[in-house]
Amino acid sequence: MNFCPRVFQRHGVAVFLAITMCTSLFLLYSVSYNTDSTASSASKGASGEKAEPTKETVDTHRTPVPLQGYSGIIDHKPLKMHCSSCALVTSSGHLTGGRRGKEIDQAECVIRMNDAPTARGYGVDVGQRTSLRVIAHSSMQRVLRSRQELLNSSQDTVFIFWGPSNYMRRDGKGLVYNNLRLMNQVLPKIKVYIISWQKMLQFDDLFKRETGKDRESQHPSVPYHYYEPTGPDECAMYISHERGRRGSHHRFITEKRVFANWARTYNIHFYQPDWSPPPLPRNSTETTGSSRTQKT
């Protein structure tokens, strides 16, 4: 019985990366702010003075520190930004009806993804302010189609674009990079930044540490049926059937979760490729069944 190694790796990778980028920005802001505050308080205490904030110290605390890995598309200068509070707004349908817009807008910085809108009545649920928008290369055309809403009316928003290194090349051959420079020349007031390939490598490394999977690794294509070597790809079929709306299909990925639970309960072995389900978390209750041995 085969388990598709690419299914879960494909889904959610873009979202994971976007959230990782946003979270790393937030952590950098927090670390910078806390470091400045701690240093100031320590110096005051050592001299015996009361560490009360003044306008000068407050301004010093909030001086944005350059964020390495995020550079302007025209001047290549690093992004300077600081947030004492941050709202990271996803694009999930779960936001509908939550009426969290006012709460979101109260954060100093509001981060959104791709072309997620705030107008057309969505503001009551998702807020209206946008401080920073992280945009994947695959969403660039949708953003341009909505430029009146997302670009022209968002001159205070910082836009961070990311994509594969070959799309972001600066030697004239980077398709996305070239388009971004052209866009910024047409709309010079918008703040456009890109993520360096070194920073992208850090995100890839973080993804691998957190998931145990190499986002860049390529898995060989496996036919859906062994007797149809030129037939459809197995992973493609898994995804297609899992998403199917009609009844004439297998829920392959869901079935594999069921088989994994059975393998923990019974002495079931999976071969070609060899596979064993990961253990359940310690706080999970695992039903102990008989020790029958079944092989598939």
BALUMDO-232092 format. One record per residue: residue number from 1; x, y, z of N, C-alpha, C in turn. Coordinates in steps of 0.001 Angstrom, whole numbers, plus 500000, padded with zeros to 6 digits. Each point is the difference from the previous one (the first is absolute). Layout:
  seq     n.X     n.Y     n.Z    ca.X    ca.Y    ca.Z     c.X     c.Y     c.Z
  NUM       X       Y       Z       X       Y       Z       X       Y       Z
...
! end
This chain:
  seq     n.X     n.Y     n.Z    ca.X    ca.Y    ca.Z     c.X     c.Y     c.Z
    1  500847  498815  500000  499153  501185  500000  500878  501229  500000
    2  499819  500897  499074  500838  501169  499846  499391  501207  500705
    3  500858  500773  500606  499593  501268  500585  500609  501117  499186
    4  499169  500935  499596  500465  501076  499117  500836  500992  500786
    5  501303  500123  499719  500853  500885  500782  499838  501461  499683
    6  499354  500323  498871  499931  501407  499597  498709  500676  500381
    7  498991  499216  500407  498666  500574  500177  500005  501103  501033
    8  500460  499663  501222  499959  500995  501059  501101  501023  499829
    9  501042  499668  499236  501072  500960  499775  499550  501111  499084
   10  499152  499662  499002  499508  501012  499076  499024  500944  500670
   11  499042  499390  500721  498935  500815  500574  500531  500802  501167
   12  499702  501258  499975  500320  500855  501124  501411  500531  500029
   13  500847  499618  499024  501374  500493  500011  500024  501506  499834
   14  499218  500514  499048  499976  501449  499785  499506  500723  501239
   15  498958  499454  500613  499476  500626  501217  501025  499939  501111
   16  500667  498831  500132  501021  499857  501031  501100  501030  499823
   17  500456  500163  498771  501074  500947  499741  499557  501426  500287
   18  498796  500336  499561  499510  501356  500236  499899  500293  501485
   19  499429  499040  500759  499876  500202  501441  501377  500041  500645
   20  500919  499151  499507  501364  500010  500529  500656  501351  499791
   21  499831  500565  498800  500572  501321  499721  499420  501046  500933
   22  498671  499989  500121  499348  500994  500848  500423  499830  501453
   23  500063  498741  500460  500372  499740  501384  501432  500413  500263
   24  500887  499743  499041  501394  500391  500183  500130  501520  500087
   25  499219  500711  499184  499991  501458  500102  499541  500449  501380
   26  498926  499375  500484  499460  500359  501307  501024  499740  501103
   27  500700  498844  499911  501008  499678  501006  501160  500995  499960
   28  500389  500386  498798  501078  500975  499883  499607  501326  500634
   29  498747  500409  499754  499528  501239  500613  500051  499896  501523
   30  499506  498858  500522  499913  499822  501444  501379  499959  500630
   31  500907  499241  499371  501355  499892  500537  500682  501354  500012
   32  499852  500734  498910  500614  501327  499921  499448  500913  501081
   33  498693  499975  500172  499361  500877  500978  500428  499632  501421
   34  499970  498689  500318  500344  499552  501337  501471  500254  500315
   35  500872  499836  498994  501425  500228  500212  500272  501452  500341
   36  499393  500909  499240  500180  501421  500271  499469  500364  501372
   37  498833  499468  500374  499390  500332  501278  500847  499482  501140
   38  500507  498781  499895  500806  499401  501060  501291  500770  500201
   39  500641  500367  498891  501256  500728  500093  499790  501354  500673
   40  498940  500686  499642  499727  501307  500579  499723  499887  501485
   41  499188  499015  500397  499664  499822  501407  501233  499649  500812
   42  500881  499150  499449  501190  499585  500719  500923  501183  500262
   43  500172  500860  499003  500883  501146  500181  499452  500962  501030
   44  498705  500184  500030  499389  500886  500980  500194  499454  501405
   45  499781  498667  500152  500125  499398  501318  501414  500064  500524
   46  500983  499825  499127  501395  500009  500425  500414  501360  500511
   47  499434  501056  499486  500372  501347  500429  499153  500497  501158
   48  499048  499161  500447  499167  500372  501125  498853  500901  499636
   49  499788  500228  498741  498912  500864  499570  498727  499185  499820
   50  498884  500648  500142  498716  499351  499793  499760  499845  498509
   51  499709  498791  499588  499874  499708  498563  498606  500348  499520
   52  499743  501288  499871  498725  500442  499475  500175  500374  498537
   53  499070  499565  499146  500146  500298  498578  499833  501479  499716
   54  500810  500526  499131  499868  501367  499507  499670  499931  498523
   55  499702  501149  499442  499669  500032  498579  501179  499509  499177
   56  501224  500357  500436  501177  499603  499250  500188  498500  500033
   57  499837  499387  501229  500197  498551  500091  498926  499260  499247
   58  498769  500511  500056  498926  499347  499258  500304  500013  498517
   59  500445  501162  499497  500333  500089  498587  501135  499049  499649
   60  500990  499870  500935  501110  499086  499751  499517  498569  499923
   61  499093  499620  500916  499491  498636  500025  499303  499650  498684
   62  499348  500980  499439  499187  499719  498839  500735  500251  498685
   63  501283  500308  500088  500756  500186  498772  500093  498670  499266
   64  499481  499909  498796  500011  498718  499295  501415  499520  499718
   65  500227  498735  500222  501288  499381  499708  499928  499381  498609
   66  501021  500176  499160  499963  499384  498664  499832  498487  500090
   67  499089  499486  499221  499724  498559  499965  500731  499399  498812
   68  501062  499271  500278  500798  499419  498937  499208  498913  499271
   69  500152  499956  498688  499295  499002  499197  498773  500537  499309
   70  499617  501250  500335  498844  500644  499386  500498  501317  499393
   71  500104  500076  498680  500605  501171  499362  499038  500655  499020
   72  500124  501323  499878  499158  500761  499092  500262  499624  498553
   73  498951  499958  499207  500120  499551  498612  500777  501001  499148
   74  499991  501289  500376  500692  501025  499218  501351  500347  500617
   75  500014  500375  501294  501246  500465  500617  500764  498895  500722
   76  499392  498819  500145  500637  498840  500640  500335  500249  501473
   77  499423  501026  500597  500227  500251  501416  499162  499043  500846
   78  500500  499610  501189  499250  499059  500832  498735  500629  500571
   79  499038  499164  500252  498740  500444  500584  500229  500453  501438
   80  499415  501133  500351  500035  500495  501371  498573  500103  500497
   81  499702  499212  501013  498622  499966  500492  500012  499480  501427
   82  499118  500523  500814  499892  499548  501387  498531  499915  500391
   83  499650  498935  500699  498633  499813  500481  500040  499585  501464
   84  499299  500739  500851  499876  499593  501400  498854  499021  500184
   85  499043  500016  499084  498920  499006  499985  499680  499683  498548
   86  499574  498781  499757  499864  499541  498622  498790  499088  499865
   87  499240  500168  498931  498892  499101  499666  500321  499345  498660
   88  500189  498696  500014  500248  499240  498780  498674  499410  499540
   89  499469  500517  498907  498664  499627  499523  500135  498994  498868
   90  499472  498812  500185  500019  499002  498943  498862  500271  499027
   91  499845  499157  499028  498934  500145  499006  498930  498933  500157
   92  499964  499353  501142  499082  498889  500215  498542  500440  500024
   93  499131  499142  499502  498570  500254  500044  499445  500032  501413
   94  500779  499515  500976  499544  500035  501387  499854  501437  500516
   95  500614  500943  499315  499875  501398  500424  498617  500561  499726
   96  499290  499412  499053  498685  500513  499622  499032  499901  501172
   97  499379  501114  500318  499013  500022  501080  500595  500209  501374
   98  501344  500045  500101  500624  500150  501312  499965  501421  500540
   99  499832  500959  499111  499907  501412  500377  501183  500416  500892
  100  501217  499638  499569  501206  500338  500755  500739  501187  499390
  101  499348  500670  499054  500669  501077  499287  500547  501095  500889
  102  499195  500494  500939  500450  501083  500881  501170  499542  500863
  103  499936  498778  500476  501087  499478  500829  501291  499893  499193
  104  499890  499552  498758  501174  499883  499133  500609  501372  499742
  105  499170  500983  499721  500493  501339  499662  500646  500715  501181
  106  499777  499501  501228  500605  500631  501166  501484  499671  500127
  107  500472  498955  499333  501420  499658  500042  500809  501077  499283
  108  501222  500219  500461  500830  501014  499349  500303  499605  498563
  109  500302  498728  499787  500288  499510  498658  499032  498884  499651
  110  499434  500073  498820  499080  498968  499499  500628  499393  498748
  111  500206  498688  500037  500655  499290  498900  498978  499127  499287
  112  499964  500122  498683  499091  499188  499182  500785  499265  498921
  113  499314  499073  499327  500666  499162  499011  499372  500156  498625
  114  500852  500018  498994  499596  499981  498593  498976  501092  499697
  115  498902  499624  499332  499028  501005  499572  498762  500028  500891
  116  500120  499559  501245  498843  499990  500909  499452  501415  500160
  117  498723  500232  499644  499443  501361  500014  499529  500426  501381
  118  499859  501300  500161  499422  500561  501222  498753  500825  499696
  119  499778  500326  498731  498812  500762  499594  498860  499027  499686
  120  499010  500502  499294  498845  499190  499557  499279  499314  501156
  121  499996  500662  501172  499252  499477  501124  500749  499011  500869
  122  501248  499694  499664  500764  499040  500794  500576  500617  501268
  123  500098  501330  500026  500683  500673  501098  499446  499678  501369
  124  498693  499776  500112  499402  499737  501306  500555  498715  500602
  125  500432  499070  499173  500535  498727  500486  501519  499970  500020
  126  500646  500659  499061  501459  499880  499871  500739  501309  500233
  127  499295  501077  500277  500644  501289  500182  500225  500722  498680
  128  500457  501231  500105  500202  500822  498811  501436  500459  499823
  129  500780  500019  501068  501376  500464  499920  500927  498881  499518
  130  501045  500396  499274  501036  499064  499577  501345  500698  500099
  131  500861  499493  500872  501339  500568  500146  500993  499297  499084
  132  499832  498711  499868  500931  499203  499211  499232  498878  499313
  133  500294  499811  498714  499330  498946  499232  501075  499103  499374
  134  499970  498721  500336  500949  499025  499466  499354  499322  498799
  135  500669  500057  498854  499388  499553  498747  500901  498973  499322
  136  499437  498847  499689  500722  498962  499269  500049  500353  498522
  137  501035  499547  499329  500158  500287  498568  498790  499526  499202
  138  499369  498904  500446  498849  499448  499282  498755  500860  500147
  139  499999  500924  500944  498838  500880  500222  500204  501379  499408
  140  501124  500221  499352  500315  501330  499508  498969  500499  498993
  141  499567  499152  499066  499037  500428  498999  498666  500377  500624
  142  499576  499266  501023  498743  500333  500675  500117  501346  500721
  143  501173  500255  500575  500209  501286  500658  499940  501133  498988
  144  500609  499797  498835  499985  501040  498973  498584  500241  499480
  145  499214  498935  499889  498610  500176  499552  499191  500800  501024
  146  500405  499923  501269  499296  500747  501056  500819  501195  500453
  147  500791  500562  499076  500945  501042  500402  499313  501243  500538
  148  498806  500323  499530  499320  501188  500497  499734  499860  501494
  149  499618  498814  500431  499689  499755  501405  501258  499721  500818
  150  500910  499192  499454  501130  499525  500790  501237  500873  499878
  151  500196  500667  498866  501224  500760  499775  499780  501502  500067
  152  499112  500494  499144  499817  501445  499895  499527  500630  501306
  153  499158  499289  500734  499437  500552  501233  500753  499541  501239
  154  501201  499413  499833  500735  499447  501142  501420  500544  500027
  155  500153  501310  499918  501337  500574  499907  500777  499903  501303
  156  499329  499756  501110  500696  499820  501272  500332  498537  500271
  157  499578  499114  499142  500219  498567  500189  501348  499591  499425
  158  500689  499110  500711  501226  499392  499495  499635  498690  499317
  159  500463  499824  498770  499742  498780  499243  501285  499184  499916
  160  499940  498754  500459  501149  499103  499920  499657  498858  499054
  161  500757  499883  498932  499790  498943  499010  501076  498930  500164
  162  499590  498757  499807  500959  498904  500065  499715  499004  498880
  163  501029  499272  499626  499850  499020  498932  501287  499222  499800
  164  499990  499013  499090  501202  499224  499710  501132  500892  499526
  165  501226  499583  500284  501162  500848  499706  500111  500334  498516
  166  499602  499079  499118  500110  500285  498563  498997  501061  499554
  167  498906  500184  500739  499038  501053  499692  500438  501357  500549
  168  500898  499980  500999  500381  501231  500681  501409  500455  499620
  169  500543  499447  498939  501348  500370  499564  500065  501466  499613
  170  501159  500625  500268  500178  501424  499716  500828  500243  498736
  171  500254  498958  499228  500841  500143  498805  499187  500220  498737
  172  498733  500359  500163  499140  500217  498846  499196  498792  499592
  173  500260  498843  500636  499304  498775  499640  498967  499576  501044
  174  499878  500770  501071  499007  499679  501034  498649  500589  499645
  175  499066  499163  499592  498703  500480  499516  499264  500813  501055
  176  499878  499464  501199  499267  500703  501053  500746  501265  500413
  177  501302  499906  500136  500808  501164  500381  499834  501134  498990
  178  500057  499667  498723  499850  501025  498962  498627  500656  500070
  179  498970  499188  500186  498644  500545  500075  499817  500884  501232
  180  500632  499619  501101  499882  500800  501217  500683  501355  499834
  181  501149  500011  499357  500682  501270  499758  499161  500905  499091
  182  499409  499402  498984  499139  500770  499106  498789  500542  500748
  183  499403  499164  500843  498838  500424  500771  500362  501149  500928
  184  501166  499914  500646  500394  501048  500932  500358  501290  499282
  185  500435  499901  498750  500260  501207  499216  498701  500676  499594
  186  498987  499201  499705  498691  500546  499642  499295  500565  501235
  187  500180  499316  501131  499394  500431  501257  501116  500263  501008
  188  500708  501104  499881  501206  500223  500804  499755  500202  501485
  189  498760  500291  500386  499734  500271  501409  499817  498736  500835
  190  499750  498870  499370  499804  498784  500782  501353  499440  500426
  191  500008  499336  501139  501229  499473  500600  500097  498508  499686
  192  500867  499661  499060  500138  498637  499527  501350  499432  500430
  193  499951  498836  500654  501211  499310  500434  499952  498557  499517
  194  501176  499410  499882  500100  498587  499656  500838  499296  501055
  195  499850  498691  500056  500740  499181  500956  501206  499396  499300
  196  501152  500112  500611  501227  499489  499394  499995  498471  499990
  197  500804  499420  499118  500047  498548  499931  500626  499422  501272
  198  500891  500772  500670  500554  499517  501261  498921  499871  501063
  199  499094  500978  500034  498903  499934  500958  499054  498849  499663
  200  499770  499772  498702  499158  498879  499591  500625  498673  500435
  201  501320  499901  499926  500674  498782  500467  499795  499811  501500
  202  499977  501098  500749  499722  499895  501432  498589  499479  500240
  203  499042  500480  499195  498635  499507  500136  499911  498512  499651
  204  500723  499598  498942  500004  498581  499621  500575  499147  501125
  205  501072  500506  500615  500620  499261  501104  499057  499904  501186
  206  499283  501092  500289  499024  499984  501085  498891  499002  499705
  207  499522  499988  498758  498949  499055  499606  500466  498559  500210
  208  501252  499725  499632  500531  498650  500140  500140  499610  501464
  209  500454  500951  500838  500153  499700  501428  498654  499733  500658
  210  498971  500745  499581  498690  499857  500630  499227  498791  499486
  211  500206  499621  498749  499200  498928  499396  500795  498734  499719
  212  501329  500106  499980  500810  498850  499637  500034  499739  498513
  213  499459  500929  499192  499930  499813  498554  500775  501100  499294
  214  500620  499593  498895  500737  500953  499183  499051  500558  498955
  215  499681  501294  500109  499022  500604  499092  500469  499976  498552
  216  501323  500002  499796  500533  500075  498646  500237  498635  499371
  217  499908  498943  500794  500318  498673  499459  498942  499572  498987
  218  500432  499315  498977  499113  499523  498950  499832  498487  500125
  219  498756  499555  500028  499721  498571  500105  499668  499449  498616
  220  500472  498800  499701  499707  499432  498679  498515  499737  499830
  221  499542  500152  498777  498601  499722  499699  499748  498497  500053
  222  498907  499624  500647  499632  498591  500140  498655  499795  499317
  223  499870  499001  499100  498707  499790  499331  498932  499560  500994
  224  498786  500397  499726  498869  499654  500860  499806  498493  500069
  225  500134  499306  498863  499934  498532  499948  501319  499447  499486
  226  500508  498959  500619  501272  499434  499552  499903  499422  498603
  227  498778  499615  499583  499820  499413  498670  499680  501061  498941
  228  500051  501252  500397  499854  501109  499055  501162  500975  500209
  229  501203  499619  499586  501187  500823  500291  499943  501396  499401
  230  499223  500186  498946  499864  501331  499409  498693  500673  500403
  231  499339  499436  500985  498723  500547  500457  500175  501217  500888
  232  498939  500440  500656  500047  501218  500818  500922  499848  501209
  233  500503  501120  500481  500868  500028  501168  499199  499695  501267
  234  500581  499199  500885  499284  499574  501198  499641  501180  500906
  235  500972  500883  500247  499723  501144  500879  498919  500901  499415
  236  500041  500186  498691  498978  500827  499349  498621  499376  500173
  237  499924  498687  499899  498719  499310  500190  499531  500119  501444
  238  500924  499873  500944  499636  500123  501413  499356  501356  500274
  239  500662  501030  499508  499500  501355  500244  498670  500216  499297
  240  499907  499538  498751  498772  500179  499226  498817  499315  500671
  241  500194  498769  500450  498901  499269  500636  499649  500579  501368
  242  500990  500449  500727  499726  500570  501318  499159  501266  499875
  243  500201  500735  498919  499249  501236  499794  498683  499784  499278
  244  499760  498803  499528  498821  499731  499187  498703  500292  500726
  245  499019  500477  499241  498698  500353  500570  498958  498918  499770
  246  500283  499086  499109  499022  498962  499698  500359  498713  500746
  247  499146  499018  499870  500178  498795  500803  500873  498925  499384
  248  500351  500117  498741  500744  498940  499320  501505  500213  500141
  249  500490  499954  501237  501421  500203  500214  500387  499457  501371
  250  501289  499815  500199  500554  499645  501303  500456  501268  500707
  251  499842  500011  501309  500633  501046  500803  501340  499427  500464
  252  500951  499926  499077  501237  499287  500266  500735  500524  501231
  253  500147  501311  500078  500774  500575  501098  499309  499739  501333
  254  498679  500142  500017  499244  499707  501217  500111  498523  500354
  255  499944  499137  498994  500131  498562  500244  501346  499672  500630
  256  501046  500693  499565  501325  499735  500562  500053  500351  501477
  257  499265  501028  500403  499956  500338  501423  499319  498883  500790
  258  498963  499438  499417  499315  498876  500651  500952  498818  500133
  259  500722  499688  498920  500940  498885  500031  501097  500245  501034
  260  500420  501246  500138  501026  500315  500991  499488  499718  501406
  261  498743  500351  500277  499419  499708  501311  499913  498500  500227
  262  499620  499258  498991  499934  498542  500132  501380  499420  500266
  263  501010  500553  499334  501356  499475  500174  500499  500226  501421
  264  499505  501035  500659  500387  500220  501393  499276  499035  500936
  265  498815  499556  499609  499199  499119  500841  500362  498534  499794
  266  500221  499642  498741  500320  498617  499667  501428  499921  499464
  267  500483  498807  499880  501355  499785  499499  499964  499910  498476
  268  499754  501157  499381  499888  500064  498544  501283  500606  499438
  269  500492  499420  498919  501227  500486  499378  499712  500444  498583
  270  500642  501098  499592  499868  500521  498647  501337  499864  499293
  271  499950  499446  498795  501219  499788  499227  499927  500715  498653
  272  501165  500259  499442  500177  500543  498643  499201  501278  499766
  273  500409  501107  500559  501180  500135  500863  499692  499666  501451
  274  501047  499651  500751  499826  499721  501427  499516  501269  500692
  275  499017  499838  500854  499420  501167  500658  499431  499601  501342
  276  500215  500837  500990  499421  499806  501322  499380  501314  500438
  277  498800  499969  500577  499368  501252  500429  500741  500606  501178
  278  500055  501308  500077  500646  500635  501155  499205  499736  501263
  279  500655  499966  501152  499262  499754  501254  499051  501139  500310
  280  498957  499682  500713  499057  501026  500420  500623  500888  501057
  281  499531  501256  500122  500487  500859  501084  499732  499358  501354
  282  500795  500372  500977  499884  499373  501313  498652  500222  500655
  283  499364  501117  499690  498712  500302  500630  498832  499363  499262
  284  500297  499223  498940  498937  499332  499258  499781  498613  500579
  285  498755  499568  499994  499672  498661  500478  500002  499051  498832
  286  500728  498925  500143  500115  499032  498926  499349  498704  500425
  287  499051  499557  499225  499293  498772  500312  500882  498811  499707
  288  500116  499118  500963  500826  498813  499835  499136  498866  499473
  289  500382  499492  498849  499250  498908  499397  500768  498705  500069
  290  499511  499015  499303  500662  498704  499978  501272  500108  499198
  291  500870  499039  500137  501308  500037  499355  500012  499177  498734
  292  498905  500055  499242  499970  499279  498738  500977  500617  499035
  293  500654  499185  499220  500932  500473  498999  499330  499952  498639
  294  499945  501172  499360  499423  500070  498668  500990  500702  499115
  295  500169  499502  498812  500946  500576  499064  499284  500407  498732
  296  500409  501157  499461  499396  500475  498764  501070  500202  498969
! end
